Amino acid sequence: MKLFTVVVISVSFLFSSNFAFSQAKKKADKETIEWRYEIEAVGTGIQGTYQVKVWSYSKKPQVAIEQAKKNAVHGIVFKGIPGTGRVSSQKALVQDSNLDQEKENYFNEFFKDGGKYQKFVTLVNNGAISPEDRIKMGKEYKIGIVVSISSAALRKSLEDAGIIKGLGSGF
């Protein structure tokens, strides 16, 4: 009987923790749709890659870490990266400000959980957050995560999908 009680309690705990994470993920996805983030250049990696710090907002720091990857790719595609003293700026891959709505189905699929965006982004330092990059702001956190983006591979993927024109395609 004790074993049965332990099993029931364990299963209940697993279900409730999965449910809580699922709810947090839905909230994070809603926040992602609003694309609330800041992006800044940190450095350049090997040719065709950039290291950026993405500041994401969420009530749960762990959710902000996961969303930072989506935000970083979104920044490269639609916002570009402002330059700093040692790193030059990078223009957005997409120059048409309406393209995200025109190709909404493509980008919804691209940015969904487990979507294609993951192929182009990796967390630097395994996603470790330095204390100065975890800022409590009212009821939520502003979390700074450094990620590496393979912008050359991302550009090629968008060209192959017909989302953007190739660099050699002319005007």
N, C-alpha and C positions, 0 to 999 in steps of 0.2 A: 504494500500500500504506500509506503514511504517513497519507493522508487517511482510509482505512478504519479505521486504528488510532485516530485522533483521534475519529472518529465513534463508535466502539465505546466508548471511554473516556468521551466526553461523555454518551452515552445511559446508560451504567452509573452515572455520577455523578448524573444527573437522577433515575433510578429509585431510587437509594439515598437521596437527599435527600428525595424524595417519600415513600418508605417510612418514613424516620425521622420526618418531620413527621406522617404518618398515625398512627404509633405514639404520638407525643406527644399528638396530638389524642384518641386513644382513652383515654389515661391521664387527660387533662383532662376528658373526658366522664364518666369514672368518678368523678373528684373532684367534678364538678358534681352528680352524683346524690347525693353526700353533703352537698351544699350547705354547704361549709366556707368561710365568708366573714364579714366584718364590714362593716357599713354605717353611715355617719354623714352627717348633713346638712352641706352646704357653703354652700348658698344657694338662693334661688328665682330662676327665670328669668321669662320671660313667663308670664302667667296660665296655670295648668294644667301647669306644668313644675317640676321640682325638679332641683337639682344636688346629687349625692351623691358621696362618695368611698367606693369599694368596695375593701376589702382582700381580695385573693384569694391563695390559696396554690398554688404549683406548683414543680416542679423546674426549669422553663424559664420565664423571665420573659415571653417572647413569648406563651406559652400562657396565662399568667395574665391578660394584657391582654385576650385574646379572651374568656376565661371571665368577666371582670369585667362584661361587658355582660349576660350571662345572670344573673349573681349580682345585679346591680342591679335588674333587672326582678323577679326572684324576691323580693328584699327588699321592694320596693314592694307586691307582691301578698300575700306571706305574713307578713312580719315587721313591716313599718312602718319608719319612720325615727325614731330618737330625736332630740329637739330639742337645739339648742345655744343658747348665749346669744343669738344674733341670728336664729336660724331656729327656728320652732315645729315641734313633732313632727308626724309624719304617721302616722295609724293605717294598719294593713294594709288593703288593699282587701278581702281575704277574712277574715271573722271566724270562720268555721268551721275549726277546726284539723284536721279530717279531710277537708276538701274536696280536698286534693291527692291523697289516695288514692281518694276516691270518683270523681273525674274524672281518674284517672290517664292514660287514653288521650288526653284532650284536652291535658293538660299535657305529656305526652311529645312529642306532635306540636308543641305550642307552643314548647317549648324545644329542639327538635332543631336540629342545625346548619342554618343557613339558615331557621330557623323564624320564626313570626310575631312572636316577641319583638323581633326586630331593628327592626321598624317603630317601636318606642317608645323606643329608646335611641340616643344618639350620644355618641361620645367627645369630651370637651372637650380642646382643645389637641392635636388629632389623636392622642390617646393617649400624649402625651409623659409620661414618668415623671420626676419630680424626684428627685434623688439621695437625699433623705431618705425617699422613698416606695418605695425598693427595699432591703428588709432581708433579709439572708441569715440563715436560721434552720436550722442543721444542714445537711441535704441539700436543702432547698428554700428558695424565696424567698417573702416576704410582699410583695406588690406593691400599692401604692395607686394607683388610677386614678380620676380625676374624670370622671363621665358626667352627661349630662342625660337625664332621663326625662320623657316626655310622659305624666304620670299621668292627665290628663283623657281623653286618647285611649285609654289603656290601660283605664281604667275603662269607657268606652263600649264598647270591644271585648268586654270580659268580660261586660258587661250584654247586649249583642247575642247573645252565644253562650249566654246563659242560665246562666252560671257564678255571677254575683252579681246581686242585685236592684238595680234602679235606685234612685237617691236619692229619687225622687218616688213610689215604689211603696207607701209606707206600711209599717206593721209587720205 
